[in-house]
């Protein structure tokens, strides 16, 4: 179907709009109104309109609804009556399947009317299109010339500085030059223990071990920092830490979210793709190309081709309202989500603001939005889901709408498959026969409708059959995208309403800025490949700028442009415009290498500054935008959890296989249901790094939720950072924190011959990466002695109580048998109790408390 021709048909566009529109004759519109619409209203609208729950997802009350169709595909193909499902179903020989199912079937003359209407192009009354659509706006042209972000990249000269000894890299010259202009000097360098801790967390998301700290402090060679940086860059943990940064931007989640939360059981494959790509230092331009158009790139073998298909999960794993009853709205909402994700993440622009009208601030007209939309309407969102109002069980799951991966598995036993097919057919028949009937709606003894048992049985046998026959259930599928069966430009949706079609806009890219020698969209493809190439062109003024700014913000705590996701007019201006371009052009020359960029930044003198401050510094530059010191930052929720596990020696550093979510079926998951409970339980039992925890939308692991985990619905280059009482309460009361504090305490107490002061020094080295001061040592020893004494008395008093008294796990591991009367305790039994208390439990309690206090300290939670 030629979208350009048929979308324009039926719309009278005023000449001053500036569009070449094909005018539909008044006679054809009159024919539709007098003969076609009455048929649709009388015989079809009761089941297939906006006022109903559209059966099969089909609407007949708007033209786009007919063109897109329902669950079985387009209902009409303008110009081709023989291909139009509307006519096929209306003339179906099988009585039970002929439309309409209820009421009188269509007469031959009515079929003839519909046939002629479709043959003539399926004319429809026009939609009023705003006169401003497509017109040039003078203010846009001015912004294109003046806004800094849309100007071509330049390689600025490196400034000279008065203190020529301070810079270690050209980056430092740009920083120092600005400071000297303001009459400021950088603060002193960070101490070595702070620097090794900062480097290790920033590059790997983990704390350095005491041995790594000792080695770094003992090595006084000129290249010691370089050696540490190169070791950390080569660590698998680098990909886990920096892959997490990209997953924030990619709004990664393992379920759909909103109204009906359907799991994405194969999402972990995209997560692993990102981690592996970062560790392999795949050039960032290639990284973007793979995620936008991996299915259109050629892999060297099946394994590589599978990797490229999985990469397109970037476009498929967004939020979806599967409960949206109108298919055309579901499609356009998903297209909008993809446009927003691509343009915010790569370009730092809010292009989705132009869905309903020209962008209010940036020079992005509505026509630009729909030029991009045509690329994504020509792309199938192969997430494995469809929309359906009020579906149950596997109603939302469509196995064919997943990306198929190459590979083979042994075929299932044929007899078993046939047996299950028969059971499915029988269960479906029983379910269909009772669904909605008076008998089915009666309440069973359980309180649920009688029909629920029939539906559950149908779901169960259907799931069993899928587990044997569905390639997705056997590991050969992923969430991603692929080319649509229909490749075509799309229409402007007037005021953003999916059903109100305006003129067709040719597929293309933004007109906001120029990218010389841009390849046009291939008319035989969606255009995603050309979009990916346009995004990553060396001459694109935004992509490299946006990415190096993201990297800078993770290294320095604040972007050169503080609004890392918005480079538009409403975004911030760069604190160091020349430095941003210097880094962007250098990044491109270095082959778009993330590791080289990170290495450059962390080896700069600016990065290695201390976090101290003076009144003059704070007065002149309170936000530290000029980088006169290294800004302290709080650990992210993942870093905090991983640091606690690493300190207790409980962290499993291996790459976790899959995700607990991969065992979930693609059915609705209630937030308080058994599936959610299972996910929470799996997260709490896991000792893997936090990036491998199940991350379903709305089911945040409890060990992460207190410290501002990422919002999974939108591109997030900079997380929220709050300080609220709940965080302190979490550290005080969390079972996770107390369990890890006990594990650390028991590790420290294993060797009973170590003096208490040495044990205190060791826990400080483990938790904070340094030795305690004399004052801290004295205070810790006093705390331990006091706590142990109090705990001993409490435990002894508890042991004297009747044995029916409940004892907490931390207070006593295995209470001895004691007489019911505490005044007649056998002296031998009391001695044994006291021995156990003195030997272990009271001391464990004290050390648990000290370890927990260190986990809750600001020094543990913050980097300086």
Buried (B, 14 or more C-beta within 10 A) or exposed (E): BEBBBBBBBBBBBEEEBBBEBBEBEEEBBEBBEEBBBEBBEBBBBBBBBBEBEBBBBBBBBBBBBBBBBBBEEBBBBBBEBEBBBBBBBBBEEEEEEBBBEEEEBBEEEBBEBBBEBBBBBBBBBBBEBBEBBBEEEEEBEEBBEEBBBBBEBEEBEBBEBEEEEBBBBBBBBBBBBBBBEEEBBBBEEBEBBBBBBBBBBBBBBBBBBBEBBBBBBEEEEEEBBEEBBBBBBEBBBBBBBBBBBBBBBBBBBBBBBBEBBBBBBBBBBBBBBBBBBBBEBBBBBBBBBBBBBBBBBEBEEEEEBBBBBBBBBBBBBBBBBBBBBBBBBBBBBBBBBBBBBBBBBBBBBBBBBBBEBBBEBBBBBBBBBBBBBBBBBBBBBBBBBBBBBEBBBBBBBBBEBBBBBEEEEEEBEEEEBEBBEEBBEEBBEBBEEBBEEEEBEEEEEEEEBBBBBBBBBBBBBBBBBBEBBBBBBBBBBBBBBBBBEBBBBBBBBBEBBBBBBBBBBBBBBBBBBBBEEBBEBBEEBBBBBBBBBBBBBBBBBBBBBBBBBBBBBBBBBBBBBBBBBBBBBEBBEBBBBBBBBBBBBBBBEBEBBBBBBBBBBBBBBBBBBBBEBEEEBEEBBEEBBBBBBBBBBBBBBBBBBBBBBBBBEBBEBEBBEBBBBBBBBBBBBEEEEEBBEBBBEBBBEBEBBBBBBBBBBBBBBBBBEBBBBBBBBBBBBBBEEEEEEEBEEBBEEBEBBBBBBBBBBBBBBEEEEEEBEEBBBBBBBBBBBBBBEEEBBEEBBEBBEEBBEEBBEBBBEBBBBEEEEEBEEBBBEEBEEBEEEEEEBEEEBBEEBBEBBBEBBBBBBBBBBBBBBBBBEEBBBEBB
